[in-house]
């Protein structure tokens, strides 16, 4: 895919009235949005030309070649939250705000993902959603579509937000064995399942998940995280004697389930074979009272 074809695809996207790229890597936008570092929003900003962003392309860190492609990344971009606010406050787990971070926006085909993260030393920051989409488009074009690019790679922009504490990364995610069975039950609302996912802890440290009766278990299983309004639940369980896995790996797998199963109209989603010995499995479904709660 070249830049011109990408422009056409973005024009046909539901986001086309927010941001568009023209041949020669430029864009035009007129909207009441703030500069990403302003503490108070200006009345109106007219932008022409490429955004002044320092996108860092790195295939070793963020993936390269193979299935990673601009088309899938554009689909992941379309999954970014659409709240009715121009200015959105992101928050760390437990902090004040409207969207929980970190958060992954995945493409349904699992060939691309967008990670939005907050400096863990800060409770929150503010970023205009339009500017966020512009930033992701900038990464895709610079790291995948410019004529100088031989092999598409993932990329990252840091120091986003009014306080410069946000980062966005476009990357090639791990592929998961996801099942999306149709069940004769109601389909949990996608926003409720995201709310349930937002309840899970995050962390890169490997922990032992397994039965509460086993020695050395850090996270007793089974457990369920239920959305605040009780309309969606995330279940984490094990086989054999449990396994070692990080919370980040579980969160990433569940983000893939939400977009592949719930967003496409299925009633539930299931991922197995997680963990070092592939003994952990997770499910997104309607709430039950059969499993332990977190």
Backbone bond lengths (Angstrom), bond angles and torsions (degrees), N, CA, C in turn:
res aa  C-N    CA-C-N  psi(-1)  N-CA   C-N-CA  omega(-1)  CA-C   N-CA-C  phi
1 X - - - 1.463 - - 1.523 109.43 -
2 X 1.353 116.93 134.02 1.453 120.23 176.32 1.525 110.43 -104.22
3 X 1.331 116.73 179.22 1.462 120.53 -175.32 1.515 111.22 -63.81
4 X 1.346 117.62 -40.14 1.464 120.20 -178.88 1.531 111.25 -61.56
5 X 1.348 117.13 -44.62 1.467 120.05 178.44 1.527 111.05 -64.82
6 X 1.319 115.62 -37.38 1.466 119.08 177.74 1.521 110.49 -63.93
7 X 1.345 117.19 -39.65 1.467 120.57 176.98 1.512 111.22 -57.39
8 X 1.330 116.08 -45.86 1.468 120.91 -178.78 1.520 110.42 -61.44
9 X 1.345 116.79 -43.60 1.453 120.96 179.82 1.524 111.14 -62.80
10 X 1.346 116.62 -41.52 1.451 119.31 -179.15 1.521 111.78 -70.14
11 X 1.355 117.18 -32.74 1.455 119.52 177.53 1.520 111.10 -64.38
12 X 1.344 116.91 -32.88 1.462 120.30 -179.42 1.513 112.16 -84.38
13 X 1.338 117.30 -5.09 1.455 122.18 179.30 1.522 110.41 -75.17
14 X 1.337 117.43 154.21 1.466 120.30 173.74 1.519 113.12 -59.95
15 X 1.338 117.98 -15.76 1.458 121.42 -179.00 1.515 112.43 -92.59
16 X 1.354 117.78 5.27 1.451 119.70 -173.06 1.516 112.84 -60.91
17 X 1.328 117.83 -26.94 1.454 118.88 179.86 1.532 111.89 -81.91
18 X 1.327 116.84 0.19 1.459 120.31 175.94 1.530 111.36 -97.43
19 X 1.329 116.03 -46.20 1.463 119.24 -173.26 1.506 109.10 -152.37
20 X 1.330 117.33 139.33 1.449 119.93 175.70 1.511 109.81 -145.27
21 X 1.347 114.56 147.34 1.440 121.32 -179.79 1.515 109.09 -110.30
22 X 1.322 117.04 142.64 1.444 124.02 -178.93 1.518 109.86 -111.12
23 X 1.349 118.34 159.09 1.465 119.00 176.65 1.527 110.77 -53.02
24 X 1.314 115.53 140.14 1.452 120.23 -176.99 1.509 112.70 93.44
25 X 1.384 117.22 8.94 1.456 122.21 175.48 1.527 111.38 61.40
26 X 1.297 116.25 62.04 1.455 121.02 172.20 1.513 108.36 -140.93
27 X 1.328 116.43 161.61 1.446 119.23 177.66 1.512 109.55 -143.55
28 X 1.317 114.62 160.91 1.456 119.34 177.12 1.504 108.54 -130.28
29 X 1.308 116.97 137.00 1.451 121.42 -176.89 1.511 109.01 -151.27
30 X 1.317 116.75 133.38 1.452 120.83 173.85 1.510 107.50 -130.77
31 X 1.318 116.04 110.97 1.460 119.77 -173.48 1.511 108.99 -161.66
32 X 1.308 117.39 152.69 1.461 120.95 177.46 1.517 109.29 -76.16
33 X 1.315 116.45 85.92 1.460 120.76 -178.83 1.516 109.04 -131.27
34 X 1.319 117.38 155.03 1.456 119.82 178.70 1.511 111.48 -90.79
35 X 1.317 116.41 157.10 1.453 119.77 163.16 1.515 106.49 -61.71
36 X 1.349 118.81 146.27 1.465 119.46 -175.13 1.517 113.53 -62.95
37 X 1.338 118.55 -15.71 1.451 119.61 -177.55 1.525 112.03 -111.44
38 X 1.356 118.88 2.62 1.456 119.65 179.07 1.524 111.14 -71.43
39 X 1.304 116.42 140.24 1.461 119.36 174.64 1.517 111.19 -84.84
40 X 1.331 117.16 -23.15 1.459 121.33 174.15 1.508 108.40 -129.74
41 X 1.351 118.03 137.54 1.456 120.41 -174.72 1.522 112.37 -73.41
42 X 1.345 117.83 137.08 1.452 120.38 173.52 1.518 109.83 -72.88
43 X 1.332 117.11 165.79 1.461 120.27 -176.81 1.514 111.43 -71.01
44 X 1.318 118.26 -38.75 1.447 120.29 179.37 1.529 109.81 -159.84
45 X 1.324 116.03 141.41 1.452 120.66 -179.95 1.515 108.32 -129.50
46 X 1.322 118.36 130.49 1.456 123.04 173.67 1.523 108.06 -109.60
47 X 1.320 116.44 124.98 1.453 121.08 -174.94 1.520 109.70 -119.23
48 X 1.313 118.34 130.54 1.454 122.85 170.86 1.508 108.28 -135.02
49 X 1.330 116.26 146.87 1.452 120.28 -177.27 1.516 110.69 92.67
50 X 1.333 117.81 169.38 1.457 121.05 -176.48 1.514 111.40 -66.98
51 X 1.333 118.36 148.03 1.459 120.58 178.03 1.521 110.43 -65.31
52 X 1.319 116.13 143.86 1.466 120.41 -179.37 1.513 109.26 -83.96
53 X 1.332 116.21 74.93 1.444 123.04 -176.38 1.521 109.28 -120.61
54 X 1.307 116.33 143.70 1.460 121.49 178.85 1.518 108.78 -96.63
55 X 1.337 116.97 78.50 1.458 120.86 178.45 1.526 109.23 -75.41
56 X 1.319 115.84 130.92 1.459 122.76 -178.50 1.522 108.33 -108.65
57 X 1.324 117.64 116.02 1.463 122.94 -178.92 1.530 109.10 -98.34
58 X 1.323 116.75 129.15 1.464 120.15 -176.40 1.521 109.27 -152.99
59 X 1.327 116.56 103.20 1.459 120.43 -179.93 1.506 113.46 -67.51
60 X 1.342 117.38 -31.05 1.464 120.27 -179.61 1.529 111.14 -67.17
61 X 1.335 117.53 -37.63 1.468 121.07 -177.97 1.519 112.63 -86.67
62 X 1.337 117.02 -38.67 1.464 120.17 -168.91 1.529 114.14 -115.59
63 X 1.315 117.62 3.06 1.455 120.49 178.29 1.515 111.75 97.74
64 X 1.341 115.31 153.76 1.456 119.64 -178.69 1.520 110.16 -155.30
65 X 1.344 115.24 151.38 1.449 121.04 174.61 1.516 112.69 57.39
66 X 1.333 115.66 -156.65 1.460 120.68 178.98 1.515 111.72 56.91
67 X 1.331 117.39 -134.58 1.465 119.86 -177.05 1.523 114.55 -78.06
68 X 1.346 118.53 -13.52 1.459 120.71 -178.47 1.528 109.52 -61.94
69 X 1.333 116.86 123.22 1.460 119.64 -177.42 1.520 110.34 -152.87
70 X 1.344 115.50 159.18 1.461 121.33 -176.25 1.526 112.28 -65.66
71 X 1.315 117.74 -33.95 1.468 119.90 179.78 1.515 112.20 -62.12
72 X 1.327 117.27 -46.02 1.458 120.78 178.36 1.526 110.92 -66.15
73 X 1.331 116.59 -38.63 1.464 119.64 179.67 1.527 110.82 -65.93
74 X 1.340 116.88 -33.48 1.463 120.01 175.81 1.525 110.68 -65.20
75 X 1.334 117.26 -37.71 1.469 120.59 177.21 1.523 110.86 -66.83
76 X 1.333 116.83 -38.35 1.462 119.62 175.91 1.524 110.27 -64.49
77 X 1.327 117.13 -38.50 1.460 121.64 178.47 1.528 111.50 -61.14
78 X 1.328 117.01 -36.99 1.464 120.25 179.64 1.524 112.79 -66.29
79 X 1.336 117.92 -13.72 1.461 121.19 179.64 1.525 113.25 -89.49
80 X 1.323 117.18 -2.00 1.468 119.30 178.95 1.524 109.20 -65.96
81 X 1.311 115.47 141.00 1.458 122.90 -174.02 1.524 112.55 -48.26
82 X 1.333 115.42 141.15 1.459 120.73 175.37 1.516 108.15 -121.20
83 X 1.284 116.11 82.58 1.454 120.93 176.33 1.514 108.41 -88.80
84 X 1.310 117.46 161.98 1.449 121.04 -176.91 1.509 113.55 -84.92
85 X 1.325 117.08 30.26 1.458 121.78 -179.31 1.519 109.32 -123.13
86 X 1.327 116.71 140.95 1.452 120.30 174.50 1.519 109.91 -75.37
87 X 1.331 116.40 -38.02 1.457 121.26 -178.93 1.530 108.38 -108.17
88 X 1.322 115.71 122.76 1.464 121.17 -174.76 1.514 109.31 -119.18
89 X 1.324 117.00 131.50 1.457 121.97 176.54 1.521 109.03 -95.64
90 X 1.313 116.67 120.13 1.451 121.11 174.63 1.525 108.75 -91.87
91 X 1.299 115.88 153.42 1.461 117.85 -176.89 1.517 111.75 -136.08
92 X 1.324 115.53 152.48 1.443 120.56 169.87 1.517 108.17 -78.29
93 X 1.309 116.94 165.89 1.462 120.61 -177.98 1.528 109.79 -55.81
94 X 1.326 116.41 119.31 1.442 121.44 177.66 1.509 114.51 91.48
95 X 1.330 119.40 -4.98 1.452 121.76 -179.63 1.521 111.74 -92.07
96 X 1.332 117.81 170.76 1.461 121.13 -179.79 1.528 110.93 -76.97
97 X 1.324 117.96 141.56 1.452 120.86 178.90 1.507 112.32 157.12
98 X 1.319 117.41 -169.23 1.456 121.13 -175.35 1.515 113.76 -115.71
99 X 1.321 119.08 -19.93 1.461 121.68 -179.62 1.525 108.55 -132.71
100 X 1.323 116.22 128.88 1.460 120.67 179.71 1.517 110.71 -77.17
101 X 1.306 116.00 134.54 1.458 122.13 174.70 1.522 109.04 -122.78
102 X 1.353 117.73 154.72 1.451 127.22 0.28 1.530 112.30 -71.05
103 X 1.340 115.93 156.72 1.460 121.56 -180.00 1.517 109.53 -142.25
104 X 1.329 114.67 141.32 1.468 121.16 177.52 1.521 109.56 -111.57
105 X 1.336 114.78 133.33 1.464 122.66 173.45 1.528 106.47 -110.80
106 X 1.320 117.30 111.75 1.462 121.65 -172.29 1.524 110.91 -107.13
107 X 1.327 115.26 150.96 1.462 120.92 170.83 1.521 108.72 -81.52
108 X 1.320 116.43 147.74 1.463 119.94 -176.96 1.520 111.91 -61.56
109 X 1.341 117.88 -33.59 1.465 120.16 -179.08 1.524 112.81 -80.67
110 X 1.338 118.07 0.47 1.465 124.83 177.80 1.529 113.53 65.02
111 X 1.325 117.38 18.87 1.458 120.37 -179.69 1.527 113.15 -92.85
112 X 1.323 117.97 -5.43 1.460 121.05 179.27 1.519 109.09 -158.48
113 X 1.324 115.74 149.47 1.458 121.28 174.72 1.518 108.67 -144.68
114 X 1.335 114.85 154.28 1.460 122.12 177.89 1.524 107.51 -121.67
115 X 1.321 116.45 121.03 1.467 121.61 179.48 1.521 109.81 -105.18
116 X 1.317 116.15 125.76 1.460 121.96 175.44 1.522 107.28 -111.04
117 X 1.332 116.46 121.81 1.458 120.54 -173.74 1.516 111.09 -131.84
118 X 1.320 113.89 157.62 1.456 122.89 -179.96 1.522 109.16 -117.99
119 X 1.325 116.46 141.76 1.459 120.96 172.61 1.528 108.54 -52.54
120 X 1.347 118.46 120.51 1.470 120.38 -175.16 1.519 114.27 -62.08
121 X 1.328 117.73 -13.26 1.463 120.38 178.52 1.525 112.26 -83.52
122 X 1.339 117.45 -5.66 1.465 121.81 -177.59 1.523 109.99 -117.99
123 X 1.340 116.28 146.42 1.464 120.87 177.53 1.520 112.01 -78.57
124 X 1.329 118.72 -28.40 1.448 119.00 -178.04 1.513 112.60 -174.12
125 X 1.328 115.42 173.21 1.448 123.38 177.44 1.531 106.71 -157.46
126 X 1.311 116.78 172.61 1.456 121.37 -177.74 1.520 109.74 -123.43
127 X 1.327 116.23 134.71 1.462 121.28 179.77 1.517 109.49 -145.08
128 X 1.310 116.40 133.38 1.449 120.97 176.89 1.529 109.47 -70.70
129 X 1.327 117.04 130.73 1.457 120.33 -177.52 1.524 111.71 -62.28
130 X 1.329 117.27 -34.31 1.461 119.72 177.56 1.517 110.46 -62.23
131 X 1.327 117.00 -43.90 1.455 120.65 179.46 1.529 110.70 -65.81
132 X 1.322 117.13 -34.83 1.458 120.23 176.60 1.521 110.46 -61.34
133 X 1.329 117.44 -44.96 1.461 120.28 179.87 1.526 111.26 -65.78
134 X 1.333 116.28 -39.06 1.461 120.00 175.79 1.525 109.99 -59.58
135 X 1.324 116.55 -42.41 1.456 121.49 -178.86 1.519 111.23 -61.87
136 X 1.338 117.16 -45.48 1.465 120.71 179.45 1.522 110.59 -63.59
137 X 1.335 117.38 -44.09 1.464 120.27 176.41 1.528 110.90 -57.82
138 X 1.314 116.41 -39.92 1.467 121.45 179.33 1.528 110.65 -61.62
139 X 1.335 117.48 -43.56 1.466 121.12 178.42 1.528 110.31 -62.61
140 X 1.338 116.34 -46.03 1.466 120.28 -178.20 1.522 110.67 -59.56
141 X 1.326 116.90 -45.73 1.462 119.83 -178.09 1.523 111.33 -67.82
142 X 1.325 116.71 -45.93 1.464 118.73 -176.81 1.519 112.65 -67.53
143 X 1.346 117.54 -40.12 1.464 121.21 -172.16 1.532 113.73 -93.85
144 X 1.336 117.70 -13.27 1.464 119.23 -175.26 1.524 114.58 -127.61
145 X 1.333 118.42 -28.66 1.457 119.74 -166.31 1.520 115.86 -117.71
146 X 1.309 119.83 -18.51 1.458 119.72 179.72 1.526 110.11 -62.31
147 X 1.323 115.36 150.29 1.463 120.50 -175.46 1.523 112.48 -59.98
148 X 1.324 117.10 -24.71 1.465 120.36 -179.57 1.526 113.06 -78.34
149 X 1.339 117.38 -10.88 1.464 121.78 -177.89 1.532 109.67 -80.56
150 X 1.313 116.81 120.30 1.469 121.65 177.41 1.522 111.68 -90.03
151 X 1.322 116.04 -42.23 1.464 121.72 178.56 1.523 107.54 -128.63
152 X 1.346 118.97 124.04 1.472 120.17 179.93 1.526 111.36 -60.08
153 X 1.321 116.09 138.28 1.458 121.05 177.40 1.525 109.58 -131.04
154 X 1.314 115.41 165.92 1.450 120.20 170.55 1.520 109.92 -77.85
155 X 1.331 115.87 171.06 1.452 119.62 -179.15 1.508 112.15 -157.83
156 X 1.321 116.01 173.03 1.465 120.61 -173.98 1.529 110.42 -147.41
157 X 1.322 115.32 146.15 1.465 122.81 169.51 1.520 107.28 -125.17
158 X 1.323 116.68 131.48 1.461 121.92 179.42 1.529 110.02 -113.66
159 X 1.310 115.88 178.30 1.466 124.21 177.55 1.527 112.29 58.57
160 X 1.334 115.36 40.08 1.453 120.63 173.41 1.523 109.32 -89.06
161 X 1.332 116.28 165.19 1.455 120.97 177.85 1.515 111.70 94.80
162 X 1.320 115.22 162.72 1.457 120.31 -178.77 1.521 112.05 -61.25
163 X 1.342 116.37 -30.52 1.468 120.00 177.78 1.521 112.29 -104.12
164 X 1.329 117.69 3.21 1.456 121.41 177.78 1.509 114.97 70.21
165 X 1.337 117.76 28.07 1.458 121.17 -173.71 1.538 113.74 -105.80
166 X 1.334 117.79 5.74 1.464 121.77 -177.82 1.519 110.73 -108.69
167 X 1.310 116.04 151.00 1.465 121.77 173.09 1.517 108.92 -135.71
168 X 1.338 116.33 149.60 1.460 121.41 176.01 1.523 107.68 -128.75
169 X 1.331 115.63 134.20 1.458 122.28 -177.07 1.516 109.73 -127.38
170 X 1.324 116.77 131.74 1.467 122.93 172.44 1.524 106.01 -103.30
171 X 1.336 117.33 125.69 1.461 119.38 -171.52 1.521 112.11 -147.40
172 X 1.315 114.18 166.09 1.461 121.89 172.84 1.528 107.71 -91.15
173 X 1.331 119.10 112.03 1.468 120.71 -176.15 1.522 112.14 -83.81
174 X 1.300 114.68 169.42 1.458 120.56 171.69 1.520 109.21 -68.13
175 X 1.335 116.83 145.87 1.461 121.88 176.45 1.533 109.10 -90.24
176 X 1.323 116.50 135.06 1.463 121.58 -178.41 1.530 110.80 -116.14
177 X 1.343 115.02 150.39 1.466 120.53 174.24 1.525 108.32 -85.03
178 X 1.337 116.02 92.40 1.461 121.85 -173.86 1.523 110.22 -102.40
179 X 1.319 115.69 132.55 1.461 122.00 173.60 1.525 108.55 -111.15
180 X 1.333 116.00 136.35 1.470 121.38 -179.50 1.532 108.90 -126.51
181 X 1.324 118.76 70.98 1.469 119.85 -176.63 1.516 112.42 -72.22
182 X 1.340 115.72 147.62 1.457 120.59 170.13 1.521 108.22 -82.19
183 X 1.314 116.79 132.15 1.454 122.10 178.88 1.524 109.31 -124.77
184 X 1.322 118.42 152.90 1.474 120.68 -179.37 1.520 112.65 -79.57
185 X 1.317 116.27 34.33 1.465 121.20 179.21 1.518 108.12 -117.21
186 X 1.315 116.40 170.87 1.457 118.38 178.90 1.518 110.27 -71.47
187 X 1.329 116.64 155.56 1.458 120.94 179.95 1.519 109.34 -89.53
188 X 1.336 118.33 123.09 1.464 119.93 178.49 1.532 110.44 -61.33
189 X 1.322 118.69 138.56 1.466 120.54 177.78 1.524 111.33 -61.76
190 X 1.329 116.37 139.11 1.453 120.95 -177.09 1.524 111.79 -59.50
191 X 1.345 117.20 -40.83 1.468 118.62 -178.47 1.524 111.28 -66.74
192 X 1.334 117.32 -31.38 1.459 119.94 177.04 1.525 111.49 -70.70
193 X 1.334 116.31 -35.66 1.466 119.36 177.88 1.526 110.76 -69.94
194 X 1.337 116.96 -34.52 1.456 119.62 174.30 1.527 110.11 -65.53
195 X 1.339 116.39 -38.22 1.461 119.91 177.66 1.523 111.02 -63.63
196 X 1.329 116.86 -37.17 1.464 119.87 176.24 1.521 110.76 -66.74
197 X 1.340 116.61 -41.59 1.457 120.28 178.60 1.525 111.39 -62.88
198 X 1.327 116.76 -34.48 1.462 120.59 -179.83 1.526 112.55 -66.06
199 X 1.328 117.69 -13.82 1.458 121.09 179.00 1.527 112.67 -80.74
200 X 1.338 117.08 -17.89 1.459 119.71 -176.59 1.522 111.32 -72.34
201 X 1.319 117.05 145.56 1.472 119.83 173.20 1.524 110.42 -66.91
202 X 1.329 115.69 164.87 1.456 122.64 173.60 1.519 108.93 -125.64
203 X 1.318 115.76 155.34 1.457 119.92 175.92 1.514 111.21 162.88
204 X 1.337 116.87 145.05 1.460 122.21 -179.64 1.524 113.04 -85.23
205 X 1.325 116.86 -13.75 1.465 120.22 -175.41 1.529 111.02 -70.42
206 X 1.315 116.03 131.37 1.460 121.05 177.05 1.528 109.86 -70.86
207 X 1.323 115.88 131.34 1.465 121.91 179.85 1.522 109.51 -128.05
208 X 1.327 114.81 155.16 1.468 118.29 177.47 1.521 109.74 -90.55
209 X 1.319 115.42 121.58 1.463 123.72 175.84 1.522 107.87 -104.61
210 X 1.332 117.22 134.85 1.455 119.01 179.41 1.512 111.65 174.68
211 X 1.339 117.15 -167.40 1.455 120.78 -177.31 1.527 111.89 -66.74
212 X 1.327 115.74 143.59 1.465 120.80 -177.44 1.525 112.09 -62.53
213 X 1.322 116.89 -22.91 1.464 120.77 -177.31 1.527 113.27 -81.79
214 X 1.329 117.02 -8.83 1.475 120.08 -177.90 1.513 110.63 -88.78
215 X 1.302 116.96 141.54 1.461 121.96 178.59 1.529 110.41 -69.80
216 X 1.310 115.78 143.12 1.455 120.48 175.51 1.515 115.64 82.78
217 X 1.327 118.02 5.44 1.461 120.94 179.80 1.529 109.80 -79.61
218 X 1.331 116.48 126.17 1.460 121.40 177.95 1.532 112.10 -87.14
219 X 1.338 116.03 -36.15 1.463 121.18 -176.87 1.526 108.02 -125.59
220 X 1.335 118.22 102.57 1.466 120.63 -179.95 1.528 111.09 -66.04
221 X 1.321 115.21 138.08 1.462 122.75 177.21 1.521 108.79 -124.72
222 X 1.351 117.52 158.29 1.466 127.54 0.77 1.525 112.19 -77.89
223 X 1.357 116.16 161.78 1.454 121.51 175.65 1.519 109.16 -149.90
224 X 1.339 113.84 156.42 1.458 121.22 -177.80 1.518 109.97 -130.53
225 X 1.325 116.05 137.59 1.462 122.84 173.22 1.525 107.25 -112.79
226 X 1.321 116.46 116.38 1.459 121.79 -175.80 1.519 110.67 -107.79
227 X 1.332 116.62 135.15 1.460 121.77 179.33 1.522 110.33 -58.45
228 X 1.348 117.88 151.66 1.469 121.29 -176.08 1.520 114.24 -53.20
229 X 1.336 118.60 -35.94 1.457 120.94 -179.90 1.529 112.78 -91.01
230 X 1.340 116.56 4.90 1.453 120.84 172.27 1.508 115.79 72.31
231 X 1.345 118.29 24.34 1.462 119.80 -175.59 1.526 113.44 -109.27
232 X 1.304 117.49 2.00 1.467 121.12 176.29 1.523 108.23 -155.42
233 X 1.325 115.63 146.97 1.466 120.35 -179.93 1.522 109.83 -137.57
234 X 1.315 115.29 148.18 1.460 123.19 173.76 1.515 107.69 -115.84
235 X 1.326 115.87 123.40 1.462 122.00 -177.82 1.522 109.69 -110.97
236 X 1.313 116.30 133.85 1.468 122.69 176.94 1.518 107.41 -119.77
237 X 1.333 117.13 127.41 1.465 120.35 -176.59 1.531 109.07 -143.46
238 X 1.316 116.37 -179.59 1.456 121.14 -173.39 1.518 110.04 -143.04
239 X 1.319 114.67 166.75 1.456 121.47 167.61 1.519 107.78 -128.92
240 X 1.318 115.32 169.36 1.471 121.34 -175.88 1.531 109.24 56.84
241 X 1.323 118.07 -125.50 1.471 121.06 -178.40 1.521 113.08 -109.88
242 X 1.320 117.11 15.77 1.450 119.92 -179.32 1.516 111.28 98.80
243 X 1.341 115.91 -166.12 1.458 118.76 -174.36 1.526 109.86 -163.94
244 X 1.335 115.00 174.12 1.461 122.86 177.60 1.522 108.77 -108.46
245 X 1.332 116.33 127.80 1.454 121.53 -177.56 1.529 108.00 -161.32
246 X 1.323 117.47 157.00 1.469 121.02 176.65 1.520 109.85 -95.17
247 X 1.326 115.99 157.66 1.458 120.29 175.69 1.530 110.90 -63.65
248 X 1.321 117.20 -33.19 1.463 119.52 179.16 1.516 111.80 -61.47
249 X 1.330 116.87 -40.83 1.463 120.30 179.32 1.531 110.87 -63.08
250 X 1.318 116.96 -39.53 1.463 120.51 178.56 1.524 110.43 -66.99
251 X 1.337 117.16 -43.83 1.461 120.66 178.06 1.523 111.61 -60.14
252 X 1.328 117.27 -43.43 1.464 120.65 -178.65 1.527 111.16 -64.60
253 X 1.319 117.08 -40.56 1.461 120.23 178.46 1.525 110.85 -63.76
254 X 1.320 116.97 -41.76 1.464 120.52 -179.31 1.527 111.77 -68.77
255 X 1.330 117.73 -34.94 1.465 120.25 176.09 1.522 110.26 -61.33
256 X 1.328 117.17 -38.09 1.460 121.00 177.19 1.529 111.20 -67.20
257 X 1.323 116.95 -37.21 1.470 120.46 178.15 1.527 110.91 -64.07
258 X 1.322 117.74 -43.27 1.463 120.55 -176.78 1.518 111.38 -59.23
259 X 1.321 117.08 -45.31 1.463 118.30 -176.13 1.520 111.59 -78.08
260 X 1.323 117.99 -34.54 1.468 120.19 -177.62 1.522 112.39 -77.00
261 X 1.328 117.45 -37.02 1.467 120.62 -174.51 1.528 112.63 -102.49
262 X 1.324 117.17 -61.11 1.460 120.23 -173.04 1.523 111.68 -68.33
263 X 1.332 117.68 -41.88 1.458 119.97 -178.07 1.527 111.48 -68.16
264 X 1.334 116.89 -27.53 1.459 120.40 -179.35 1.527 113.02 -89.07
265 X 1.338 117.57 3.23 1.456 120.44 173.04 1.510 116.55 100.71
266 X 1.335 117.76 3.71 1.466 119.18 177.62 1.526 110.19 -78.63
267 X 1.334 115.57 162.26 1.461 119.75 -176.48 1.522 114.22 -85.04
268 X 1.313 116.82 -21.75 1.453 119.30 -175.93 1.519 109.00 -157.09
269 X 1.327 116.37 168.83 1.454 120.96 177.28 1.516 110.52 -145.41
270 X 1.331 115.98 150.63 1.458 120.50 -171.04 1.527 108.83 -145.17
271 X 1.338 116.90 134.71 1.464 122.84 173.76 1.515 108.61 -129.65
272 X 1.323 116.99 129.96 1.463 121.44 177.23 1.524 108.96 -119.48
273 X 1.329 115.42 -179.28 1.462 122.59 174.88 1.518 112.48 63.21
274 X 1.329 116.01 39.36 1.464 120.89 174.25 1.523 109.30 -97.14
275 X 1.322 116.07 156.89 1.458 120.88 178.38 1.517 112.52 97.10
276 X 1.333 115.18 168.35 1.462 121.14 -176.48 1.524 112.26 -59.10
277 X 1.338 117.07 -37.38 1.463 121.72 179.04 1.525 112.09 -107.49
278 X 1.328 116.81 9.96 1.468 123.99 176.24 1.527 112.46 62.09
279 X 1.328 115.33 41.63 1.466 120.05 -177.93 1.529 114.54 -108.82
280 X 1.333 117.35 4.18 1.461 120.77 -179.51 1.527 109.36 -106.30
281 X 1.322 116.58 140.32 1.471 119.86 173.56 1.522 109.55 -137.38
282 X 1.326 115.70 152.36 1.461 122.07 -178.36 1.520 108.98 -131.37
283 X 1.333 115.34 152.97 1.464 120.43 -179.47 1.519 109.83 -142.96
284 X 1.323 116.50 140.51 1.460 123.68 172.03 1.521 106.97 -108.15
285 X 1.326 117.18 125.58 1.453 120.26 -172.73 1.520 110.71 -159.37
286 X 1.327 116.25 -175.52 1.453 119.99 172.22 1.520 108.41 -73.78
287 X 1.335 118.34 153.92 1.461 120.47 -176.02 1.527 112.54 -63.19
288 X 1.313 114.96 145.04 1.456 121.59 171.75 1.517 108.90 -131.02
289 X 1.284 116.35 166.24 1.461 120.44 178.71 1.515 110.90 -109.86
290 X 1.348 115.90 17.70 1.463 119.51 -172.32 1.515 114.10 -91.57
291 X 1.356 116.65 -20.35 1.458 118.64 -176.71 1.511 110.56 -108.54
292 X 1.320 116.60 161.41 1.458 121.52 176.86 1.509 111.04 -64.66
293 X 1.311 117.35 154.97 1.459 121.31 179.48 1.516 110.72 -103.23
294 X 1.347 114.19 157.47 1.464 118.14 -177.94 1.507 110.56 -76.53
